[in-house]
Amino acid sequence: MEYTAEPGQFVLLAARASADTHNLDTLQQLRASLAGQVGAAGSVDFEQIDRVESAAVSLASAHYDRIITNPTAPWAVEHSIQTLASLLLALKPSGLLMLAELVLDKPDSLDQSPVTRTKDELNQQLRFAGFVESQIECHEPVSDETLRLLAEKCWKLPNAAAFVDQARGHILVATASAKKPAYNVGAAAALSFGKKAKSSSAATDQPTRKVWMIHVDSDDDDAEIEDQDELLKDEDLVRPDMASLARPGDSKPRRKPCKNCTCGLADGEDIDESQACKPSETKKAKKPVDVVNVKSSCGSCSLGDAFRCSSCPYLGMPAFKPGEQVKLGGSMLHDDFMP
């Protein structure tokens, strides 16, 4: 990928200096080239991607027009979702992100590898972070020298030679580009719910629209719809008269059967309805309650009104012993308190 910038732009160049020690000259040449392109009105800043990833540095919000990250070999940076989110905040609306990253040619092509995702997964990660118009521009295999440098210096694998033989042709370097949306994160816009006044001429020219009218766009506009009125016949539209609704033969309506019907009316039999139906069960008259010899079911009748039920026949009487005749003590003709 050719990294370029436009005059007057603010550019951020991010890389891992510990991995790019042998390529510092290439990194400095790229920064000098970008500085010449942006001119005196712009600027090119450099930041270590490790500090951005660990949140040790806070990038200015919506400050850069273009961010270029991990541009030179050995491309040891794997951009996490947190790193991409920080870079998204640092970009201006519609700003451009250009990055390079190592990817696998296909999923699970290597048993054990520090490189874990494919170019499609990298593109998906960019979209998850909030970027739009993300695309992978090119991807090509990594050379054996770069794989050996990664295995020995960056990943510090115990058997670098065996890893190079296994990963040869399966690890690629992919360059991608993505844009920030045309609005800044946290931007707000006012919604106008006011009604616009229409002029008299406009009201007369345009017909009044129905509020609840639903317009459905159908691909089959020529489809015939069945007319519901055609399904009705002429006799269905004739209103019936009272004579047609009368009972045949001036028959009287039958009476309703009683609850305990024994005459057969409930079974639909033809009976003489002039005779009254005799129910099968008759209610027996209840015996009067013997208040004097009543037996208590709760055992609290003799204790007084505070312990009696609401239906107790002894309500209002004083307490007494079970089996004892209730008597009123003292004289009821004199006051309890004498002057």
C-alpha positions as CSV (number, residue, x, y, z in Angstrom):
1,M,0.0,0.0,0.0
2,E,1.2,3.5,-0.8
3,Y,0.8,5.8,2.2
4,T,-0.1,9.3,1.1
5,A,-1.6,12.5,2.6
6,E,-3.0,15.7,1.3
7,P,-1.8,19.2,2.0
8,G,-2.8,20.7,5.3
9,Q,-3.9,17.4,6.9
10,F,-3.1,16.3,10.4
11,V,-1.6,12.8,10.2
12,L,-0.8,10.3,13.0
13,L,1.8,7.6,12.4
14,A,1.7,4.7,14.9
15,A,4.0,1.7,15.1
16,R,5.7,-0.6,17.6
17,A,9.2,0.7,17.9
18,S,10.5,-2.4,19.7
19,A,9.6,-4.5,16.7
20,D,10.7,-2.0,14.1
21,T,14.2,-1.4,15.4
22,H,15.8,-2.8,12.3
23,N,13.4,-0.8,10.1
24,L,13.7,2.6,11.8
25,D,15.2,4.1,8.7
26,T,12.1,3.0,6.7
27,L,9.8,4.5,9.3
28,Q,11.7,7.8,9.4
29,Q,11.6,8.0,5.6
30,L,7.8,7.4,5.6
31,R,7.4,10.2,8.2
32,A,9.5,12.6,6.2
33,S,7.6,11.8,3.1
34,L,4.3,12.5,4.8
35,A,5.6,15.7,6.3
36,G,6.5,16.9,2.8
37,Q,3.1,16.1,1.5
38,V,1.1,17.9,4.2
39,G,3.3,21.0,4.1
40,A,3.6,23.7,6.7
41,A,-0.1,23.9,7.3
42,G,-0.3,20.3,8.4
43,S,1.6,18.1,10.8
44,V,2.7,14.4,11.2
45,D,2.8,13.1,14.7
46,F,4.3,9.7,15.9
47,E,3.0,7.6,18.7
48,Q,3.9,4.0,19.8
49,I,1.0,1.7,19.3
50,D,1.8,-0.1,22.6
51,R,0.9,3.1,24.5
52,V,-2.3,3.5,22.7
53,E,-3.2,-0.1,23.3
54,S,-2.5,0.1,27.0
55,A,-4.3,3.5,27.3
56,A,-1.0,5.0,28.6
57,V,-1.6,7.9,26.3
58,S,-4.8,9.8,25.5
59,L,-5.1,10.9,21.8
60,A,-6.8,14.1,21.1
61,S,-10.5,13.6,20.1
62,A,-11.4,14.3,16.4
63,H,-8.0,15.8,15.7
64,Y,-6.5,13.7,12.8
65,D,-7.5,13.6,9.2
66,R,-5.6,10.4,8.6
67,I,-4.1,7.7,10.8
68,I,-1.5,5.2,9.5
69,T,-0.6,2.3,11.8
70,N,1.8,-0.6,11.6
71,P,3.1,0.4,8.1
72,T,6.5,-1.4,8.0
73,A,7.8,-4.9,8.5
74,P,7.6,-7.1,10.5
75,W,4.0,-6.0,11.1
76,A,3.9,-7.4,14.7
77,V,0.8,-5.4,15.8
78,E,-2.6,-7.1,16.1
79,H,-5.1,-4.3,16.5
80,S,-7.6,-5.1,19.3
81,I,-11.1,-3.7,19.5
82,Q,-9.9,-1.2,22.2
83,T,-7.1,0.1,20.0
84,L,-9.4,0.5,17.0
85,A,-11.9,2.3,19.2
86,S,-9.2,4.8,20.4
87,L,-8.1,5.4,16.9
88,L,-11.7,6.0,15.8
89,L,-12.1,8.7,18.5
90,A,-8.9,10.4,17.4
91,L,-10.1,10.7,13.8
92,K,-12.1,13.6,12.4
93,P,-15.5,12.8,10.9
94,S,-14.9,11.1,7.5
95,G,-11.3,10.6,8.5
96,L,-9.3,7.7,7.0
97,L,-7.6,4.8,8.8
98,M,-4.8,2.9,7.0
99,L,-3.3,-0.2,8.6
100,A,-1.3,-3.3,7.9
101,E,-1.7,-6.6,9.9
102,L,-0.7,-10.2,9.7
103,V,-3.6,-12.6,8.9
104,L,-4.1,-16.3,8.1
105,D,-4.9,-17.6,4.7
106,K,-7.8,-19.6,6.1
107,P,-9.2,-20.4,9.5
108,D,-7.3,-23.1,11.6
109,S,-4.6,-23.4,9.0
110,L,-2.0,-23.5,11.8
111,D,-2.3,-25.5,15.1
112,Q,-0.4,-23.0,17.2
113,S,0.2,-19.5,15.9
114,P,0.2,-16.0,17.4
115,V,-1.7,-14.9,14.3
116,T,-5.4,-15.9,14.9
117,R,-7.7,-14.2,12.4
118,T,-8.2,-14.1,8.7
119,K,-8.6,-11.0,6.4
120,D,-12.4,-11.3,6.6
121,E,-12.3,-11.3,10.4
122,L,-10.1,-8.3,10.3
123,N,-12.6,-6.5,8.1
124,Q,-15.4,-7.5,10.5
125,Q,-13.3,-6.2,13.5
126,L,-13.1,-2.8,11.8
127,R,-16.9,-2.7,11.4
128,F,-17.4,-3.7,15.0
129,A,-15.2,-0.9,16.1
130,G,-17.5,1.6,14.3
131,F,-15.6,2.2,11.0
132,V,-17.5,2.3,7.6
133,E,-16.4,1.5,4.1
134,S,-13.8,-0.9,5.4
135,Q,-12.0,-3.0,2.7
136,I,-8.9,-5.2,2.4
137,E,-6.9,-3.8,-0.4
138,C,-4.1,-6.4,-0.8
139,H,-2.6,-9.4,1.0
140,E,0.6,-11.3,0.1
141,P,2.6,-14.0,1.9
142,V,5.2,-13.1,4.4
143,S,8.9,-13.9,3.6
144,D,10.8,-16.5,5.6
145,E,13.2,-13.8,6.9
146,T,10.3,-11.9,8.4
147,L,8.7,-15.0,9.9
148,R,12.1,-15.9,11.5
149,L,12.3,-12.3,12.9
150,L,8.8,-12.6,14.3
151,A,9.4,-16.0,15.8
152,E,12.7,-15.0,17.5
153,K,12.4,-11.4,18.4
154,C,8.7,-10.6,18.7
155,W,6.9,-13.8,19.7
156,K,10.0,-15.5,21.2
157,L,9.0,-19.0,20.2
158,P,11.2,-21.9,21.4
159,N,11.7,-23.5,17.9
160,A,11.7,-20.7,15.4
161,A,12.9,-22.9,12.4
162,A,10.1,-25.4,12.8
163,F,7.5,-22.6,13.0
164,V,8.9,-21.0,9.8
165,D,8.6,-24.3,8.0
166,Q,5.0,-24.8,9.2
167,A,3.8,-21.2,8.7
168,R,5.4,-20.7,5.2
169,G,2.6,-19.6,2.8
170,H,-0.1,-19.6,5.5
171,I,0.6,-16.2,7.1
172,L,-0.1,-13.1,4.9
173,V,0.3,-9.4,5.4
174,A,-3.0,-7.6,4.7
175,T,-3.4,-3.8,4.2
176,A,-6.8,-2.3,5.0
177,S,-8.5,1.0,4.9
178,A,-11.6,2.3,6.7
179,K,-13.4,5.6,7.3
180,K,-14.9,7.2,10.3
181,P,-18.6,8.1,9.8
182,A,-19.4,11.6,8.8
183,Y,-20.5,12.5,12.3
184,N,-18.5,12.6,15.5
185,V,-19.0,10.2,18.4
186,G,-21.7,11.7,20.7
187,A,-23.0,14.2,18.2
188,A,-26.6,15.3,18.6
189,A,-29.2,16.8,16.2
190,A,-32.4,18.6,17.1
191,L,-35.7,17.1,15.8
192,S,-38.4,19.5,14.8
193,F,-41.9,18.3,15.6
194,G,-43.6,21.6,14.8
195,K,-46.3,21.8,12.1
196,K,-45.6,24.0,9.2
197,A,-48.3,26.4,8.2
198,K,-49.6,25.9,4.7
199,S,-50.7,28.7,2.5
200,S,-54.2,28.9,1.1
201,S,-53.1,28.4,-2.4
202,A,-51.1,25.3,-1.5
203,A,-54.1,23.9,0.4
204,T,-56.3,24.3,-2.6
205,D,-53.9,22.9,-5.1
206,Q,-52.9,19.7,-3.2
207,P,-55.6,17.3,-2.1
208,T,-55.9,16.5,1.6
209,R,-54.0,13.3,2.5
210,K,-55.6,10.8,4.8
211,V,-53.5,10.3,8.0
212,W,-54.2,6.6,8.3
213,M,-53.9,5.7,4.6
214,I,-51.5,2.8,4.1
215,H,-49.7,2.6,0.7
216,V,-48.4,-0.8,-0.2
217,D,-46.1,-1.2,-3.2
218,S,-46.8,-4.5,-4.8
219,D,-44.9,-6.1,-7.7
220,D,-48.1,-7.6,-9.0
221,D,-50.2,-4.4,-9.6
222,D,-52.3,-6.1,-12.2
223,A,-53.6,-8.8,-9.9
224,E,-57.4,-9.1,-9.8
225,I,-59.1,-8.6,-6.4
226,E,-62.4,-10.4,-5.8
227,D,-65.3,-8.0,-5.4
228,Q,-67.2,-8.9,-2.2
229,D,-70.5,-7.4,-3.5
230,E,-70.5,-9.9,-6.3
231,L,-70.5,-12.8,-3.9
232,L,-74.0,-11.8,-2.7
233,K,-77.1,-12.9,-4.6
234,D,-80.3,-11.0,-5.1
235,E,-82.2,-12.9,-2.5
236,D,-79.5,-12.1,0.0
237,L,-80.3,-8.5,-0.3
238,V,-84.0,-8.9,0.3
239,R,-85.1,-7.9,3.8
240,P,-87.3,-10.6,5.5
241,D,-90.8,-9.7,6.6
242,M,-92.5,-10.5,9.9
243,A,-94.7,-13.2,8.4
244,S,-91.7,-15.3,7.4
245,L,-90.3,-15.0,10.9
246,A,-93.5,-16.2,12.7
247,R,-93.7,-19.7,14.2
248,P,-95.2,-22.3,11.9
249,G,-98.9,-23.2,12.7
250,D,-99.1,-20.5,15.4
251,S,-97.5,-22.8,17.8
252,K,-96.7,-21.5,21.2
253,P,-93.2,-21.6,22.6
254,R,-92.5,-24.4,25.0
255,R,-91.8,-23.6,28.6
256,K,-88.4,-24.2,30.2
257,P,-87.9,-27.4,32.2
258,C,-87.5,-27.0,35.9
259,K,-84.3,-28.0,37.7
260,N,-85.5,-31.4,38.8
261,C,-87.7,-32.2,35.8
262,T,-89.5,-35.6,35.9
263,C,-92.1,-35.1,33.2
264,G,-89.8,-35.6,30.2
265,L,-89.7,-31.9,29.0
266,A,-86.0,-31.7,29.7
267,D,-85.5,-34.8,27.5
268,G,-87.4,-33.3,24.5
269,E,-90.4,-35.6,24.8
270,D,-93.9,-34.6,23.6
271,I,-95.9,-33.9,26.8
272,D,-99.0,-32.1,27.9
273,E,-97.6,-28.8,29.0
274,S,-100.8,-27.8,30.7
275,Q,-100.0,-30.1,33.6
276,A,-97.4,-28.9,36.1
277,C,-94.2,-30.7,36.5
278,K,-93.7,-32.4,39.9
279,P,-90.0,-32.3,41.0
280,S,-88.5,-35.5,42.2
281,E,-87.1,-34.0,45.3
282,T,-89.0,-31.8,47.8
283,K,-87.4,-29.6,50.2
284,K,-88.0,-30.5,53.8
285,A,-88.9,-27.8,56.3
286,K,-86.1,-26.9,58.7
287,K,-86.6,-27.7,62.3
288,P,-86.7,-24.6,64.6
289,V,-83.5,-24.1,66.6
290,D,-83.8,-25.1,70.2
291,V,-82.2,-22.2,71.9
292,V,-82.5,-23.6,75.4
293,N,-81.1,-27.1,74.8
294,V,-78.7,-26.2,72.0
295,K,-75.3,-27.9,72.1
296,S,-72.2,-25.8,71.5
297,S,-70.0,-26.9,68.6
298,C,-67.2,-24.6,69.6
299,G,-67.4,-24.9,73.3
300,S,-67.2,-21.2,73.9
301,C,-70.9,-20.3,74.3
302,S,-70.6,-20.2,78.1
303,L,-67.6,-17.9,78.2
304,G,-69.4,-14.7,77.2
305,D,-69.9,-12.5,74.1
306,A,-66.2,-12.0,73.6
307,F,-65.8,-15.7,72.8
308,R,-69.1,-16.4,71.0
309,C,-69.7,-16.8,67.3
310,S,-71.7,-14.3,65.3
311,S,-74.6,-16.8,65.0
312,C,-74.5,-17.9,68.6
313,P,-78.1,-18.1,70.2
314,Y,-76.6,-16.9,73.6
315,L,-75.5,-13.5,72.2
316,G,-76.3,-10.8,74.7
317,M,-76.5,-13.2,77.7
318,P,-74.0,-13.2,80.5
319,A,-71.4,-15.9,80.9
320,F,-72.5,-19.1,82.7
321,K,-71.3,-22.6,83.5
322,P,-72.2,-25.4,81.1
323,G,-75.5,-27.0,82.1
324,E,-76.4,-24.1,84.5
325,Q,-79.7,-22.2,84.1
326,V,-79.0,-18.7,83.1
327,K,-80.3,-16.1,85.6
328,L,-79.9,-12.4,85.9
329,G,-78.4,-11.5,89.3
330,G,-79.5,-8.5,91.5
331,S,-82.5,-6.3,91.1
332,M,-83.0,-4.7,87.7
333,L,-85.4,-2.1,89.2
334,H,-82.7,-0.2,91.0
335,D,-79.6,1.7,89.9
336,D,-76.3,0.1,90.6
337,F,-75.0,3.4,92.2
338,M,-77.2,4.8,94.9
339,P,-76.8,8.5,95.9
